[in-house]
Amino acid sequence: MGIGLVYEVNLEVDRAVAADYRAWLAGHIAEILALPGFIGAEVLDVLDPPPTAGRVGLSVRYWLQDQAAFEAYQREHAPRLRAAGVERWGEHFRARRRVLRTSPGSGLPGAGGPAAS
C-alpha cells in the first residue's frame, strides 16, 4: 500500500518537561496509529532551525493512506486529541502542523515513507 499524505506536527516543548512529554507522546502516537488510514509514524529531533531557548524541538511525521483518511481524522478525532494535549501540557508546548503529499515520480531512493520499502 502506498502513502498518500504525510501529516507533520512540529513541536517545541519546554526542556523541563521534555522527558515526560516524550513518554506521553508515545501513547498519543499509538492512539493515532490505531485510527483508520494511518499507516506509520516517526519522531525526529529538530536540529535546524534550533528551537527557542529553553525548549526542545520535535517533529512527528504520520503517513496516511489518502486525503479521505486525513479528512476523517480532522473531522472525527483531531479536536478531541488536540484538546487533550492542551489540557495536559498547556503552555509547555507549541505545535505547528503541515500536510504534505508525496511527489509522484520523484525517483528518490526511499521516497514514500515506510510502506515504500
JOHU-V352336 format. One record per residue. N is the residue number from 1. RES is the residue in one letter. PHI is phi in whole degrees, -180 to 180 (NA if undefined). NEAR is the number of other ideal C-beta (glycine too) atoms within 12 Angstrom. D_LAST is the distance of its C-alpha to the last C-alpha in Angstrom with 1 decimal. Layout:
n=<N:N>
res=<RES:RES>
phi=<PHI:PHI>
near=<NEAR:NEAR>
d_last=<D_LAST:D_LAST>
This chain:
n=<1:2:3:4:5:6:7:8:9:10:11:12:13:14:15:16:17:18:19:20:21:22:23:24:25:26:27:28:29:30:31:32:33:34:35:36:37:38:39:40:41:42:43:44:45:46:47:48:49:50:51:52:53:54:55:56:57:58:59:60:61:62:63:64:65:66:67:68:69:70:71:72:73:74:75:76:77:78:79:80:81:82:83:84:85:86:87:88:89:90:91:92:93:94:95:96:97:98:99:100:101:102:103:104:105:106:107:108:109:110:111:112:113:114:115:116:117>
res=<M:G:I:G:L:V:Y:E:V:N:L:E:V:D:R:A:V:A:A:D:Y:R:A:W:L:A:G:H:I:A:E:I:L:A:L:P:G:F:I:G:A:E:V:L:D:V:L:D:P:P:P:T:A:G:R:V:G:L:S:V:R:Y:W:L:Q:D:Q:A:A:F:E:A:Y:Q:R:E:H:A:P:R:L:R:A:A:G:V:E:R:W:G:E:H:F:R:A:R:R:R:V:L:R:T:S:P:G:S:G:L:P:G:A:G:G:P:A:A:S>
phi=<NA:-83:-103:-95:-137:-117:-106:-111:-117:-100:-121:-121:-126:-56:-55:-63:-116:-59:-65:-65:-64:-60:-63:-64:-60:-59:-68:-62:-64:-59:-63:-68:-66:-79:-79:-59:93:-87:-122:173:-159:-147:-114:-121:-83:-85:-101:-145:-71:-65:-68:-56:-54:85:-128:-113:-108:-130:-130:-107:-116:-109:-104:-120:-60:-164:-62:-62:-65:-66:-63:-64:-59:-59:-78:-103:-130:-57:-58:-66:-67:-66:-62:-63:-65:-66:-62:-75:-111:50:-83:-80:-148:-139:-126:-127:-123:-139:-121:-125:-117:-65:-90:-61:72:-66:72:-82:-60:79:-62:107:75:-68:-74:-79:-86>
near=<17:20:33:28:32:34:40:27:35:26:35:29:37:23:20:15:23:24:14:19:31:22:16:25:32:18:18:31:28:17:21:33:25:17:27:18:28:34:30:27:30:21:26:17:19:23:11:9:11:13:24:16:10:15:24:31:30:33:30:35:31:40:35:37:27:24:19:16:28:33:20:19:32:22:13:16:26:24:13:18:29:20:13:19:29:16:14:21:26:15:15:24:35:23:26:17:22:17:24:24:22:26:14:12:8:12:10:12:8:13:20:26:29:22:19:18:12>
d_last=<10.5:10.0:11.3:14.9:16.2:15.9:19.1:20.1:23.0:24.7:27.2:30.2:31.7:35.0:34.6:37.2:35.0:31.5:31.0:32.2:30.1:26.9:27.9:28.7:25.5:23.3:25.3:25.2:21.4:21.3:23.9:21.9:18.7:21.1:22.0:21.0:18.2:16.6:13.1:12.4:14.2:14.8:18.2:19.1:22.5:24.1:25.8:27.0:28.9:30.5:31.4:35.0:37.3:37.2:33.8:30.2:27.3:24.1:21.4:19.5:16.6:15.9:13.4:15.4:15.3:18.1:21.4:23.3:21.5:22.2:25.8:26.3:25.2:27.6:30.4:30.2:28.8:28.6:32.4:32.7:29.8:30.9:34.5:33.7:32.1:35.2:37.6:36.1:35.6:38.0:38.4:36.4:33.2:32.4:29.3:28.2:25.6:23.6:21.6:19.2:17.5:14.5:16.2:15.6:15.6:15.2:13.6:12.2:9.5:6.8:8.9:8.4:7.6:5.8:5.5:3.8:0.0>
